[in-house]
Amino acid sequence: MEVTNRVNLLDRWTKEKSEELYGIKNWGAGYFSISDKGEVMVNPYPGNDKAAVSIMDIISGIRERGLDMPVLLRFENLLDTQISYLNNTFREAMKRLDYRGEYRGVYPIKVNQQQQVVEEVTKFGQQYHHGLEVGSKAELIAALSLLKDKEACLICNGYKDEEFIDLGLYAVKMGFKCFFVIEMPGELDLILERSKALNVKPNIGIRIKISTKAGGHWTDSGGDRSIFGVSISQLISIVDKLKENGMLDCLLLLHYHLGSQIPNIRDIRSAVLEAARIYAELVREGAPMGYLDLGGGLAVDYDGSNTNYSNSRNYTVEEYCEDIVEAVMTVMDSSNVPHPTIITESGRATVAYYSVLLFNVIDVERLEEHDVPQKLDENMPEQIKNLYDVYESITHRNIQECYNDALYYRDEIREMFKHGKISLRERSFAEKIFWGIITQVVKEKKKLKHAPPDLEDIESAIADIYYCNFSVFQSLPDSWAIDQLFPIMPVHRLLELPRRNAVIADITCDCDGIINHFVDLHDVRTALPVHEINNGDDYYLGAFLVGAYQETLGDLHNLFGDTNVVSVRIYPDGTYDLVKEIHGDSVADVLSYVEYDPKELLVNFRKTAEESVRQGLISPSDRREIMRAYENGLRGYTYYER
Ligand SMILES: *Cc1c(COP(=O)(O)O)cnc(C)c1O
C-alpha cells in the first residue's frame, strides 16, 4: 500500500522524520540512533558520540567473513553499561536518602543462559559485587564455575533436591554467599537434614507470596495464587520449625518475585511495602535477617511510550530505585529495624538491549493495484452493481457503513459463485471492486481524527507482505506466544521516505509466523512503514531489545535452527571488534536434535539414488550431482542462503 499519494518533493525526508516515525529515541535508551547517512547506529557510551558504530558497517564485516543472515548481534558493552547503570542508580539513591544498607544485584541466569552472558555479568559485575540467581541444578553448576567474587550473592531459587542442596552447602563452605530460598514448606526438612550431615550452617531465605497483584502480561508468578512461594501461615510454621531446631539464626533473607515486566510503579511500591513489613516482623521474631530480595520485575520500555501499558513502564530506573529505597527505609525506621542489604534480581532490564536480530527481506508481495473499472456493464448481476455503488459513494463520513456493505455484498457474491450463479470472470471483477473499496476506506480514514474501532486494523489488510529471512518461533518466540512487541525497523535508507506499509512474514510459511503489530507512541501499529525494494537490492531490518528471554525459549518449529551469532565489542573511539562468531545450526544439526541420524539419512538416500540409476531414471553422473546437492543441503544453514 502506498503511504502517501503525492509526495511533496520540496518536503525532503530526513533522519529526524525517521527517528520520529520509528520512535528510536523513545525505546533506544540512548543506545540506538540514526546517523547522518541514514543508518542505525549503536553506542554503548551514551553521551560520547564518537563511539557510535553503524550496524550497516557491522553487516558488511559479517558478510565479508562469509556469514549469512539472519544474524543475532550481541553487544557486550551494552550489558556492561546496563549493569553499571543499575548499580550506580541504586547507590546514588541510597546516598541521597541516607540509607544505611547496601545494594547487591543478582542476575537471574534463566533470562539469557548463554555462557557469554553469564561470564560477562560475573566478570564485569565484580566491581559492584553483582551476583547470580539460579533456579535449577544446572544453573547452579554453571554459576559455581563462573562466579569468582565471594562478596557477590548467589541466590538459589527453585525446587531443590539433595544433590542441589549438597552443592549449595559446599559452596557456603568454600566461602560463597550462597542462599537457599525456600519456595515450598517441604524443602526445609531436607535442608536441615543435609546441613547436619555435612556439618555446614546454611544461609536460609524464604520466598513469600505477596498479596499485591500486578498488572501486565508476565505477572502470574506473583500474587496470592502464584505457584511459587509460601503463604503467611506457612511462613510462621517455617519460623517455628527453625526455632524448634535451634536454627533460627540461619534465617537471613526474605524474597518475593512479583513477576516480570511490571509496567506500573504503584504495584512495585505496594509490594515492597508489604515485604518490608514482613521483614521487620521476622526480625521481631528473633531472626537475624539482613537481606531483602525484591526479585525481578523492572520493566523495559519496548514501545517507548513511558506508560503503564504492558509493553512499557510508567517509571524510570531512577524512580524505581528511589521508590524501593525509600519504601524499605520508611518501614524499617518506623519499626526500629536496621536497614537491610537490598537485593534485586533484574534480568530483563539487564540483558534486553544487548541483542539485535538482523534479517533480510527475501521477497515482497503487494496487493495488486486494482484498477476498478470506470463504468459498469449493464448486464452485471445486481449484487455486483450494488458493490459498485458502494465504491462510488465513499467519503470520510461513511467509511464504516461502506466497509460493512462491502463485506456483505462480497460474501453474497461468493455464495452466488459457489452456487453457479455468476462466472469466474464476474467474481474476479467483484473482487477488484471490493479491494478498491478497502483501499479507498484506508485513504478516507486518514482524514478522521477518531477512526471507528472496527477499522482500527484495516491498514494491515492491504499492507504489503515482506517475507523475511528468520523464524518468529525460533528468534522472537514471545512475539508469537504472548504478543509481545519488539521495536522493528529498517537499519538503513533512513533518509528516504518509506513509501510502503508492510506486515512481516517469516520463512516458516506458518500462518502464525507473522508480525502485524508494531510499536507506536500512541497506539499499536498494524503495519510497518518500509522502503520500496528495487530488484535485487539488499534490505535489512532489525528487531531490537531481544536480549531477554528470546534465545532459549525458541523451538525448532519447521526445523529452523539457531541463527548465526556475532558478538561485538565497541571501544570509546568508535572502533570495534567482532569478538566471537558462532555458526548457527546446520540442517544436519537440527535433524539430529529430533533424533535423525544424518549419516543414516545419507546412506538411505544414496540407496534410493542407486536404485534410480538401476531403473534407468538417472545416469551415474546425475547421481553424483544429486548426492552432492543432498550433502550440501545437510551441511548448509537452515535459513535462506544466497
Ligand atoms: C524470572 C525471574 C526473575 C527475572 O525477572 P525480570 O523481570 O526479568 O527481571 C527474577 N527472579 C525470579 C525468581 C524469577 O523467576
The ligand as a Tripos MOL2 file, in Angstrom:
@<TRIPOS>MOLECULE
LIG
   15    15     1     0     0
SMALL
NO_CHARGES

@<TRIPOS>ATOM
      1 C1         12.3470  -14.7420   36.0810 C.3       1 LIG1
      2 C2         12.7550  -14.3180   37.4020 C.ar      1 LIG1
      3 C3         13.4500  -13.1070   37.5820 C.ar      1 LIG1
      4 C4         13.7330  -12.1440   36.4620 C.3       1 LIG1
      5 O1         12.7360  -11.2030   36.3160 O.3       1 LIG1
      6 P1         12.9170   -9.9470   35.3210 P.3       1 LIG1
      7 O2         11.5870   -9.3340   35.3080 O.co2     1 LIG1
      8 O3         13.3530  -10.4870   34.0170 O.co2     1 LIG1
      9 O4         13.9280   -9.0510   35.8970 O.co2     1 LIG1
     10 C5         13.8800  -12.8030   38.8530 C.ar      1 LIG1
     11 N1         13.6180  -13.6100   39.8950 N.ar      1 LIG1
     12 C6         12.9520  -14.7770   39.7550 C.ar      1 LIG1
     13 C7         12.7020  -15.6230   40.9220 C.3       1 LIG1
     14 C8         12.4890  -15.1610   38.5040 C.ar      1 LIG1
     15 O5         11.8000  -16.2930   38.3790 O.3       1 LIG1
@<TRIPOS>BOND
     1     1     2 1
     2     2     3 ar
     3     2    14 ar
     4     3     4 1
     5     3    10 ar
     6     4     5 1
     7     5     6 1
     8     6     7 2
     9     6     8 1
    10     6     9 1
    11    10    11 ar
    12    11    12 ar
    13    12    13 1
    14    12    14 ar
    15    14    15 1
@<TRIPOS>SUBSTRUCTURE
     1 LIG1         1 GROUP 0 **** ****
